[in-house]
């Protein structure tokens, strides 16, 4: 991954790749920033001061034509910190040249290894115990995700299993909405990752800041396979969020009939009311 950028900068022989990078090898210096600004402008085909996905992908593929679309899309979303669909110069520099704090530099490369599913690199770097449960504060500052969350969200099952074996904290929550890895797996319909987390005894009833459990997320989003798995693993089907809504209410309100049927078949309570007095019957009437 980093070889692509190294080649683009014309420094392939002097800058270590992601697989042999040492702490502090990349630092933000004035001469580097000036060079990057010139290169960034050359890559900005539209001349608008931003890199869209196509420009970003073209830039990296000039150094490594074998980069997959998945790797490019995941990287683009992480570099694009404010999620506006384009990368500005500061975002680009923050990604490519982390600050001079050695711990920050190491963390950036740790998260890149997780994002790309580089199991070997993840295992090699895991001896730095402070990385295992570190929060991604440079690449996605507004979320504060850990490696386990990132792997679950991306569907990197092998990487997730490696992190589980390394005893990463499965119950850590992000700083955006208080969601754990199991919530990310359900939200993105990552069934195999959900199964791995469930078998590793992750909390199936973990709640986010809104009181949403994985069952509720699955019911609201219509993730039927995930919902059935959670029910089979005896997750709480009648838990309420902060507004008193249950998974059954959410499934009915969103019109996910298969989820409603599965919940009813599993004896979810049809008489519970939310904070406004709505029951499952009222939710069905609004469908």
C-alpha distance (Angstrom), angle and dihedral (degrees) to the residues before:
residue distance angle dihedral
X1 . . .
X2 3.78 . .
X3 3.79 91.3 .
X4 3.81 87.1 70.0
X5 3.79 91.6 57.9
X6 3.81 92.2 40.9
X7 3.80 91.0 54.8
X8 3.77 91.9 46.7
X9 3.79 90.1 54.2
X10 3.78 91.3 47.5
X11 3.79 91.8 -119.3
X12 3.79 101.6 107.2
X13 3.78 92.2 126.5
X14 3.78 96.6 47.2
X15 3.79 104.8 38.6
X16 3.81 119.9 69.3
X17 3.80 119.3 -122.0
X18 3.81 122.6 -119.2
X19 3.80 89.2 -94.0
X20 3.81 97.1 60.6
X21 3.80 102.0 24.9
X22 3.79 115.9 142.8
X23 3.78 126.7 -152.0
X24 3.76 112.9 -81.4
X25 3.82 96.8 11.4
X26 3.80 91.2 125.4
X27 3.80 117.7 51.1
X28 3.75 133.2 163.1
X29 3.82 107.4 -110.1
X30 3.77 129.6 167.1
X31 3.82 94.6 -114.4
X32 3.82 91.5 49.3
X33 3.80 91.1 48.2
X34 3.79 91.4 51.1
X35 3.81 91.4 50.0
X36 3.79 91.7 46.6
X37 3.80 90.7 50.9
X38 3.80 90.8 56.2
X39 3.80 92.7 46.0
X40 3.79 91.5 45.9
X41 3.80 90.5 53.5
X42 3.82 90.4 50.4
X43 3.80 90.2 52.4
X44 3.80 91.8 48.1
X45 3.82 95.5 91.4
X46 3.80 93.2 176.9
X47 3.80 93.5 49.1
X48 3.80 92.2 -135.2
X49 3.79 97.9 123.0
X50 3.80 94.4 -105.9
X51 3.79 138.6 88.2
X52 3.78 114.6 -134.0
X53 3.79 119.8 -160.2
X54 3.80 94.9 -89.4
X55 3.81 92.6 50.8
X56 3.80 91.2 46.5
X57 3.81 92.4 47.9
X58 3.81 92.2 46.9
X59 3.79 89.9 50.6
X60 3.80 94.7 53.5
X61 3.79 95.6 39.8
X62 3.79 89.3 57.9
X63 3.80 85.6 68.4
X64 3.81 98.9 34.6
X65 3.79 117.2 17.1
X66 3.81 91.0 -175.5
X67 3.80 95.4 68.2
X68 3.81 107.9 123.7
X69 3.79 125.4 -128.6
X70 3.81 88.6 -116.0
X71 3.80 92.2 55.5
X72 3.79 91.2 46.2
X73 3.81 94.3 48.7
X74 3.80 93.2 46.7
X75 3.80 91.7 47.9
X76 3.79 92.3 46.5
X77 3.81 91.6 53.0
X78 3.79 91.3 50.4
X79 3.80 95.8 46.7
X80 3.81 89.8 46.6
X81 3.80 92.5 73.3
X82 3.81 97.2 175.8
X83 3.83 92.5 45.6
X84 3.80 94.8 -129.3
X85 3.81 93.7 136.3
X86 3.79 96.3 -106.9
X87 3.80 138.2 73.2
X88 3.79 122.3 -126.2
X89 3.77 124.8 -158.1
X90 3.81 95.8 -99.5
X91 3.79 91.6 51.8
X92 3.78 89.8 49.7
X93 3.80 93.4 50.3
X94 3.81 92.7 45.6
X95 3.80 89.0 54.5
X96 3.79 98.6 43.1
X97 3.80 99.9 36.0
X98 3.79 113.1 31.7
X99 3.77 116.6 -163.7
X100 3.77 123.8 -84.4
X101 3.81 94.6 -92.8
X102 3.84 102.8 112.2
X103 3.79 92.2 -148.1
X104 3.79 91.6 53.8
X105 3.80 91.4 47.8
X106 3.79 91.5 52.1
X107 3.80 92.2 46.2
X108 3.81 92.2 53.9
X109 3.79 91.3 56.2
X110 3.79 91.5 43.7
X111 3.79 91.2 57.2
X112 3.79 92.4 45.6
X113 3.80 88.7 55.0
X114 3.82 90.1 51.1
X115 3.81 93.6 45.9
X116 3.79 91.7 51.8
X117 3.80 94.0 43.1
X118 3.79 92.6 -118.9
X119 3.81 96.4 166.6
X120 3.80 95.2 178.3
X121 3.78 92.3 53.2
X122 3.80 92.4 44.9
X123 3.80 90.9 52.2
X124 3.82 92.0 46.2
X125 3.79 93.8 50.3
X126 3.80 95.8 42.8
X127 3.82 91.1 86.7
X128 3.81 83.7 79.5
X129 3.79 91.6 80.6
X130 3.79 93.7 -168.3
X131 3.82 89.2 65.8
X132 3.79 97.1 56.8
X133 3.79 94.2 76.0
X134 3.81 99.0 18.4
X135 3.79 119.1 134.1
X136 3.79 121.2 -117.9
X137 3.79 96.8 -116.5
X138 3.81 100.2 156.0
X139 3.80 103.9 42.7
X140 3.79 99.6 38.1
X141 3.76 107.0 11.4
X142 3.78 95.7 168.8
X143 3.81 93.5 59.4
X144 3.79 105.9 39.7
X145 3.80 92.5 -154.7
X146 3.80 125.4 177.5
X147 3.80 126.2 -137.1
X148 3.81 92.0 -99.0
X149 3.81 91.1 55.1
X150 3.80 92.3 47.6
X151 3.81 93.4 49.6
X152 3.82 91.6 47.4
X153 3.81 93.0 48.0
X154 3.81 92.8 47.8
X155 3.79 93.5 46.0
X156 3.82 92.4 -121.0
X157 3.80 94.5 155.6
X158 3.81 96.6 172.6
X159 3.79 91.6 49.2
X160 3.81 90.6 46.9
X161 3.80 91.5 51.2
X162 3.81 89.4 50.2
X163 3.80 90.3 52.8
X164 3.80 90.5 47.7
X165 3.81 90.4 51.9
X166 3.81 88.6 50.3
X167 3.82 87.3 55.2
X168 3.77 97.9 -115.8
X169 3.79 115.2 179.0
X170 3.81 105.7 -91.8
X171 3.80 93.7 -173.6
X172 3.81 98.8 56.6
X173 3.81 113.3 123.1
X174 3.78 130.6 -147.5
X175 3.80 121.1 -113.6
X176 3.81 95.2 -123.9
X177 3.82 102.5 66.2
X178 3.79 103.2 -14.1
X179 3.79 94.2 -104.8
X180 3.80 122.0 159.8
X181 3.80 130.2 -147.5
X182 3.78 92.8 -91.8
X183 3.80 90.0 55.2
X184 3.81 90.4 52.3
X185 3.80 91.3 49.3
X186 3.81 91.5 52.7
X187 3.81 95.6 42.6
X188 3.80 91.1 55.6
X189 3.82 94.4 39.1
X190 3.81 92.4 -116.9
X191 3.80 94.6 162.4
X192 3.81 98.5 173.9
X193 3.80 91.0 48.2
X194 3.80 90.2 49.5
X195 3.80 89.4 51.0
X196 3.81 91.2 49.7
X197 3.81 91.4 50.8
X198 3.80 92.7 45.8
X199 3.81 91.8 50.7
X200 3.81 88.8 48.6
X201 3.82 87.7 58.4
X202 3.80 96.7 -110.1
X203 3.81 112.8 170.1
X204 3.81 105.9 -88.0
X205 3.80 90.6 -166.4
X206 3.79 98.1 50.4
X207 3.81 110.5 146.0
X208 3.79 130.3 -148.3
X209 3.80 125.4 -144.2
X210 3.81 89.9 -77.5
X211 3.78 93.4 51.1
X212 3.80 91.8 -107.1
X213 3.80 114.9 154.3
X214 3.82 125.7 -160.4
X215 3.82 88.5 -102.5
X216 3.80 90.5 55.7
X217 3.80 92.4 47.5
X218 3.80 90.9 50.8
X219 3.80 92.2 47.4
X220 3.81 94.2 46.9
X221 3.81 94.0 46.5
X222 3.79 95.5 41.5
X223 3.81 93.7 -118.1
X224 3.80 93.2 158.2
X225 3.82 98.8 172.5
X226 3.80 91.3 50.9
X227 3.78 91.4 46.5
X228 3.80 92.9 52.4
X229 3.80 91.1 48.7
X230 3.80 92.2 50.6
X231 3.79 90.9 48.4
X232 3.80 91.1 48.5
X233 3.81 88.9 51.3
X234 3.83 88.9 53.9
X235 3.80 99.3 -109.9
X236 3.81 114.7 169.7
X237 3.81 107.4 -88.2
X238 3.81 95.9 -176.1
X239 3.81 101.6 50.8
X240 3.81 115.6 130.1
X241 3.80 128.8 -137.0
X242 3.81 122.0 -136.2
X243 3.81 90.0 -78.2
X244 3.77 94.1 48.5
X245 3.80 96.3 -105.0
X246 3.79 119.4 145.9
X247 3.79 129.2 -154.8
X248 3.81 90.0 -103.5
X249 3.80 92.1 54.2
X250 3.80 91.7 48.2
X251 3.81 93.3 48.7
X252 3.80 91.5 48.8
X253 3.80 93.9 45.3
X254 3.82 91.9 50.3
X255 3.80 91.8 46.4
X256 3.80 97.5 -117.6
X257 3.80 97.8 151.4
X258 3.81 96.0 176.9
X259 3.79 90.4 54.6
X260 3.79 91.3 47.8
X261 3.80 90.8 51.5
X262 3.81 92.9 48.6
X263 3.79 91.8 49.7
X264 3.80 93.1 47.7
X265 3.81 90.6 46.5
X266 3.79 87.3 53.5
X267 3.81 89.8 53.2
X268 3.80 98.5 -107.7
X269 3.81 109.3 177.5
X270 3.82 109.9 -95.9
X271 3.81 94.2 -173.8
X272 3.81 100.1 61.3
X273 3.81 114.9 116.3
X274 3.79 127.1 -152.7
X275 3.80 126.3 -133.0
X276 3.81 91.4 -78.4
X277 3.77 94.4 49.6
X278 3.81 95.2 -102.7
X279 3.76 117.1 147.8
X280 3.79 130.8 -172.0
X281 3.81 88.6 -88.5
X282 3.81 91.9 55.9
X283 3.79 90.6 48.4
X284 3.80 90.9 51.2
X285 3.81 90.8 51.1
X286 3.83 88.9 57.9
X287 3.80 93.6 52.7
